Amino acid sequence: MSGQQKSVREISAKWDDVLLVCRKCSRKVHGGFGKKGGQRLEKALKSELKGRGRYKVVSVPCLDICPKNAVCLVRAGEPGKVRLVAPGADMEDIVGGLAPPHETR
């Protein structure tokens, strides 16, 4: 196999966990998150998670759950648990359940 490139390679990620946010739910809810309540969940999570560790927030097309007046959120580290986040939910409560306070080393 010398001279040929491997078909699968591994590299180090810049994050320790991934949060999947349903894009379709986010569009239906029209924001309602963050300090002033005008952000989409994905953007509010990104700003709230700064300094709490290395998290990647990813918008995905549809998680096929489709709750009324809520956004589906899945933490990749807990694939069997889906969170339904309602607009106006306290971001500290949301983030506290996802990411414990970051310990400085």
C-alpha positions in Angstrom: 0.0 0.0 0.0 3.0 2.3 -0.2 2.4 5.3 -2.4 -1.4 5.1 -1.9 -3.2 7.4 0.5 -5.3 5.8 3.3 -9.1 6.0 2.7 -9.8 6.7 6.4 -7.7 9.0 8.5 -8.1 10.3 12.0 -7.3 13.8 13.2 -7.8 15.5 16.5 -11.0 17.5 16.9 -11.1 21.0 18.4 -14.0 20.0 20.7 -14.9 17.4 23.3 -18.6 17.1 22.7 -21.1 18.0 19.9 -24.6 19.5 20.4 -27.1 18.9 17.5 -29.9 21.5 17.1 -32.8 20.9 14.8 -32.8 23.5 12.1 -36.4 22.9 11.1 -37.6 23.4 14.7 -35.5 26.5 15.0 -37.2 28.0 11.9 -40.7 27.2 13.2 -40.0 28.8 16.6 -38.5 32.0 15.2 -35.9 32.6 17.9 -36.8 33.4 21.5 -33.5 32.4 23.1 -30.5 34.3 24.6 -30.2 37.2 26.9 -32.8 39.4 25.1 -34.8 36.5 23.6 -34.1 37.4 20.0 -31.6 34.7 19.0 -32.0 31.2 17.6 -31.1 28.4 20.0 -27.9 27.5 18.1 -26.5 31.0 18.3 -27.5 31.4 22.0 -25.9 28.1 22.9 -22.6 29.1 21.2 -22.4 32.3 23.2 -23.4 30.7 26.5 -20.9 27.8 26.1 -17.9 30.0 25.7 -15.5 29.3 28.6 -17.3 26.1 29.7 -15.2 23.7 27.7 -14.9 22.7 24.1 -18.3 22.2 22.5 -19.4 22.2 18.9 -22.9 23.4 18.2 -24.2 22.0 14.9 -27.4 22.7 13.1 -28.9 19.6 11.5 -31.7 19.4 9.0 -34.4 17.6 11.0 -34.5 15.2 13.9 -38.0 13.9 13.0 -39.5 14.6 16.4 -41.2 17.9 15.6 -42.5 19.2 18.9 -44.9 22.1 19.1 -43.3 25.4 20.2 -39.9 23.9 21.1 -36.5 23.1 19.5 -35.0 19.6 19.6 -31.5 19.4 21.0 -29.3 16.3 21.3 -26.0 16.0 22.9 -23.8 13.6 21.0 -22.5 12.2 24.3 -26.1 11.2 25.2 -27.6 10.0 21.9 -30.6 8.4 23.6 -31.8 11.6 25.2 -33.6 14.4 23.3 -34.2 17.8 25.0 -37.1 19.8 23.9 -36.3 23.5 24.6 -39.1 26.0 24.7 -38.5 29.6 23.7 -37.8 31.8 26.7 -36.2 28.9 28.6 -33.4 30.0 31.0 -30.1 29.6 29.1 -28.3 28.9 32.4 -30.6 25.9 33.0 -30.2 24.6 29.5 -26.4 25.0 29.5 -26.1 23.7 33.1 -27.7 20.4 32.0 -25.4 20.1 29.0 -22.1 21.4 30.2 -20.9 21.5 33.8 -18.9 24.6 34.8 -15.4 24.5 33.2 -12.6 23.7 35.6 -9.5 25.7 35.1 -6.3 23.7 35.1 
